[in-house]
Amino acid sequence: MQDLLFDFISKYVSLTEDEKNIIISLNTFRTIKKGTILLNEGQNSNESYFVLKGCIRTYYIIDGVEKTTAFYTEMEVLTPHCVISKAPSEYYISCIEDSIIIISNPEMEVEVFNKFPKFESLCRILSEELLAKQQIDFDKFKTSSPEQRYLNLLQSRPDLIQRVPQHQLASFLGIKPESLSRLKARIIEKNKV
């Protein structure tokens, strides 16, 4: 698994063997079972997550109904808002597949940044990329119909269609599961013509 991480990092910065050994020595790799809740609403946490393998999601429970807001898959990072705000979490984070993730915290990150400044540059670049991607995704979501949202998802994240339960996918798209089924049928029918 560490090779996956090092391959990813090498796209941004080169690592020496010493730096690789430091990362390994941090012992932050965790294997998490499907269904595990990493963070509950109301819980305080200082953990950030980097998905090496698997899929995690963020969601709210509003009036007893889960509202999925995001999915994080391979080579994606999630720093819950509560880590920054030091306030209890307003949402949940759970694994929807067996996953291998790296768990870090701000103290660990500061220590690594002090020893290896290039990691701070790497995190800044990744944060900028993530912020830009999330803004584009948010804009597309707000300006699209449910059908366009689904088509955008098919184009940008086709893996999610197979990996994510239908009801969670529907929630993410802002529609009911029955509406998603009808929408899929309508798209299939259009493509036959």
PLY file of the C-alpha trace (Angstrom):
ply
format ascii 1.0
element vertex 193
property float x
property float y
property float z
element edge 192
property int vertex1
property int vertex2
end_header
0.00 0.00 0.00
2.83 2.38 0.73
3.95 2.06 -2.91
0.54 3.41 -3.99
1.10 6.40 -1.75
4.66 6.99 -2.95
3.57 6.74 -6.60
0.90 9.36 -5.92
3.29 11.70 -4.08
5.89 11.36 -6.86
3.49 13.15 -9.22
4.06 16.28 -7.12
7.42 15.98 -5.33
10.30 13.51 -5.24
11.03 11.71 -1.98
14.33 10.46 -0.66
14.55 7.03 0.95
14.83 8.76 4.36
11.58 10.63 3.72
9.84 7.44 2.65
11.07 5.71 5.80
9.76 8.57 7.95
6.31 8.20 6.38
6.34 4.46 6.99
7.52 4.94 10.59
4.53 7.17 11.37
2.42 3.99 11.26
-0.69 5.82 10.06
-2.01 3.18 7.66
-5.31 1.67 8.84
-7.52 -1.07 7.41
-11.16 -0.18 8.05
-14.14 -2.49 7.54
-17.14 -1.57 5.41
-19.83 0.05 7.55
-17.41 1.53 10.10
-18.33 5.04 11.18
-15.17 7.14 11.37
-16.89 10.25 12.74
-20.30 10.81 14.31
-22.34 13.98 14.36
-21.58 15.79 17.62
-18.18 14.14 18.00
-14.94 16.10 18.27
-12.03 14.87 16.19
-8.64 15.99 15.01
-8.21 13.24 12.40
-7.85 13.73 8.67
-8.19 10.87 6.20
-6.40 9.99 2.98
-7.99 7.11 1.08
-5.47 4.67 -0.37
-8.07 2.05 -1.25
-11.81 1.99 -0.79
-14.56 4.55 -0.45
-15.78 6.74 2.39
-18.69 9.15 2.43
-19.86 12.17 4.35
-23.51 12.56 5.23
-25.96 14.37 7.46
-29.04 12.89 9.08
-31.89 15.36 8.68
-35.32 14.43 10.02
-34.16 10.81 10.18
-33.06 10.74 6.53
-29.43 10.40 5.42
-28.28 13.16 3.06
-25.01 12.19 1.35
-22.79 15.16 0.55
-19.59 13.55 -0.80
-17.72 10.37 -1.65
-13.96 10.03 -1.27
-12.14 7.28 -3.14
-8.54 6.38 -3.96
-5.98 9.18 -3.55
-8.49 11.66 -2.12
-8.15 13.47 1.17
-10.79 14.54 3.67
-10.17 16.90 6.54
-13.43 17.22 8.46
-14.46 20.79 9.25
-14.40 19.98 12.98
-10.61 19.51 12.81
-10.24 23.16 11.79
-13.08 24.65 13.84
-12.43 22.57 16.99
-16.22 22.31 17.29
-18.26 19.08 17.28
-18.87 17.57 13.85
-22.13 18.43 12.12
-22.04 15.31 9.95
-21.00 11.66 9.77
-18.16 9.95 7.93
-18.37 6.22 7.20
-16.71 3.57 5.05
-18.94 2.16 2.34
-16.28 -0.34 1.30
-13.48 -2.12 3.12
-10.86 0.62 3.00
-7.21 1.33 3.62
-6.74 4.88 4.80
-4.01 7.03 6.24
-5.06 8.84 9.39
-3.17 11.96 10.41
-3.68 14.86 12.79
-2.49 18.48 12.86
0.31 17.82 15.38
1.72 15.02 13.25
1.49 17.20 10.15
3.35 20.10 11.81
6.10 17.73 12.91
6.50 16.33 9.39
6.34 19.82 7.81
9.10 21.04 10.13
11.34 18.10 9.25
10.48 18.06 5.54
9.23 21.40 4.14
8.44 19.81 0.77
5.49 18.03 2.44
3.99 21.39 3.30
4.29 22.38 -0.37
2.69 19.08 -1.37
-0.24 19.64 1.01
-0.70 23.20 -0.23
-0.83 22.02 -3.85
-3.29 19.24 -2.99
-5.44 21.65 -0.99
-5.57 24.10 -3.88
-6.50 21.32 -6.32
-9.19 20.04 -3.95
-10.65 23.50 -3.40
-10.82 24.18 -7.15
-12.39 20.77 -7.83
-14.99 21.21 -5.09
-15.94 24.66 -6.38
-16.40 23.31 -9.91
-18.42 20.33 -8.60
-20.59 22.62 -6.46
-21.24 25.00 -9.35
-22.15 22.11 -11.68
-24.48 20.66 -9.05
-26.26 23.97 -8.43
-26.72 24.75 -12.12
-27.73 21.26 -13.33
-30.96 19.32 -13.50
-31.04 15.91 -11.78
-30.51 14.24 -15.16
-27.52 16.47 -15.92
-26.10 15.73 -12.44
-26.32 12.00 -13.12
-24.75 12.39 -16.58
-21.98 14.54 -15.08
-21.38 11.82 -12.48
-21.26 9.15 -15.21
-18.62 11.19 -16.99
-16.51 12.37 -14.05
-16.85 9.50 -11.52
-18.20 6.41 -13.34
-16.71 4.11 -10.69
-19.21 5.42 -8.13
-22.14 4.00 -10.12
-20.90 0.46 -9.41
-19.44 1.06 -5.95
-22.10 3.06 -4.16
-25.54 1.79 -3.07
-28.35 3.26 -5.17
-30.03 5.06 -2.24
-26.76 6.80 -1.30
-26.12 7.77 -4.91
-29.64 9.19 -5.20
-29.16 11.17 -1.99
-25.87 12.54 -3.32
-27.65 13.64 -6.51
-30.40 15.30 -4.46
-33.19 12.96 -5.59
-35.12 9.98 -4.27
-34.02 6.41 -5.19
-37.20 5.88 -7.24
-36.45 9.04 -9.21
-32.94 7.78 -9.91
-34.35 4.49 -11.23
-36.72 6.38 -13.55
-33.95 8.71 -14.64
-31.66 5.79 -15.52
-34.46 4.11 -17.49
-35.13 7.35 -19.37
-31.44 7.73 -20.28
-31.27 4.12 -21.48
-34.41 4.68 -23.60
-32.94 7.87 -25.13
-29.75 6.01 -26.05
-31.74 3.33 -27.90
-33.15 5.88 -30.29
0 1
1 2
2 3
3 4
4 5
5 6
6 7
7 8
8 9
9 10
10 11
11 12
12 13
13 14
14 15
15 16
16 17
17 18
18 19
19 20
20 21
21 22
22 23
23 24
24 25
25 26
26 27
27 28
28 29
29 30
30 31
31 32
32 33
33 34
34 35
35 36
36 37
37 38
38 39
39 40
40 41
41 42
42 43
43 44
44 45
45 46
46 47
47 48
48 49
49 50
50 51
51 52
52 53
53 54
54 55
55 56
56 57
57 58
58 59
59 60
60 61
61 62
62 63
63 64
64 65
65 66
66 67
67 68
68 69
69 70
70 71
71 72
72 73
73 74
74 75
75 76
76 77
77 78
78 79
79 80
80 81
81 82
82 83
83 84
84 85
85 86
86 87
87 88
88 89
89 90
90 91
91 92
92 93
93 94
94 95
95 96
96 97
97 98
98 99
99 100
100 101
101 102
102 103
103 104
104 105
105 106
106 107
107 108
108 109
109 110
110 111
111 112
112 113
113 114
114 115
115 116
116 117
117 118
118 119
119 120
120 121
121 122
122 123
123 124
124 125
125 126
126 127
127 128
128 129
129 130
130 131
131 132
132 133
133 134
134 135
135 136
136 137
137 138
138 139
139 140
140 141
141 142
142 143
143 144
144 145
145 146
146 147
147 148
148 149
149 150
150 151
151 152
152 153
153 154
154 155
155 156
156 157
157 158
158 159
159 160
160 161
161 162
162 163
163 164
164 165
165 166
166 167
167 168
168 169
169 170
170 171
171 172
172 173
173 174
174 175
175 176
176 177
177 178
178 179
179 180
180 181
181 182
182 183
183 184
184 185
185 186
186 187
187 188
188 189
189 190
190 191
191 192
